[in-house]
Amino acid sequence: MRPKDKGTKAENKARKAYEEAVLQAFRNYTAAKEQAEIVHEKALKQAIDKKAREKADIKYKETLEQVRKVRDDVMDEAQKAFNDVMSKRG
């Protein structure tokens, strides 16, 4: 096996791992967002006054921010790992 072939295999493996991590992060984000929407809708239906609805809205927005942050952190780490492999090719 030539060194170039070994590098190409490592790059392909790294690319596949990166793509899988990004895809899984997006799927998890989508699922969490859907769950947050369901909970938010139920909270709004059960809210008895304007203050309760506002609180439900705030919690919903905070949840979406947290879910986005987790998704972005996972994607950033996957990108860093991929870049590390690619920078070591030679």
N, C-alpha and C positions, 0 to 999 in steps of 0.2 A: 504494500500500500504506500502510495506516495504521500508525503507530508501535506500536499495541497488537498488531497482527498480527505484526510483526517480533519483538516481545518474546515472544509466545506461541510462535513458531517456534523461537526460541533456547532457550526453556524446554523445549520438547518434545525438541529435539535434545540438550540437556544431560541431561534425564531418561533418554532412550534410551541415551546414552553411559554414564551411571551404572549403569543396569540391566544393560547388557552387561558392564561391568567387574566388577560384583558377581557376575554369573552365571559369568563366566569364572574369577574368583578361586575360586568355590565348586567349579567343575569341576576346576580344577587341584588344589585341596586334596583333593578326593575321590580323584583319580587318584594323587596322591603318597601319600595315606594307604593306599590299596590296595597300592601298591608296597612301602611300609614294612611292611605286614602280611605280605606274601609273603616278604620278606627276613627278617623276624623269625621266621616259622615255620621257614624253612630253617635259620636260625642255631640255633634251639632243637633241631632234629633233629640237627644236627651237633655240638652241645655235648656234651663228654665228661664234664663234671662240673658241680656246682652253681654254682661260681664263673663258669664260662663262660655258663651259662644266665642268671645274675644280670646279667652284663655285657651280654648280648643284650637283656634286658629294659630295662636302663638306656638303652642306645643307642636302642632302639625308642621309649621315652618321650621322650627328647631330640629325636629326629627328629619326632615328632608335635608337640612344642612349637614347633619351628622352622617346621614347615609351617603350623601355626595362626597363628603370628606373621606370616608372609609373607601369608597370606590376610587377616588382620586389617589389616595395613598397606596392602594394595592397596585394601581396602574403605574404610578411613579416608581415603585419598587421593582415591578416587572421590567420597566424601561431601563432602570439602572442596571439590573442584572444582565439584560440583553446587551446594553452598551458595553458592559464590562467584558463580555465574551467577544464582542466585535472588536474592541480595542486591543485585545490580545492576539488577534489573528495576525499572521505575519507572513 
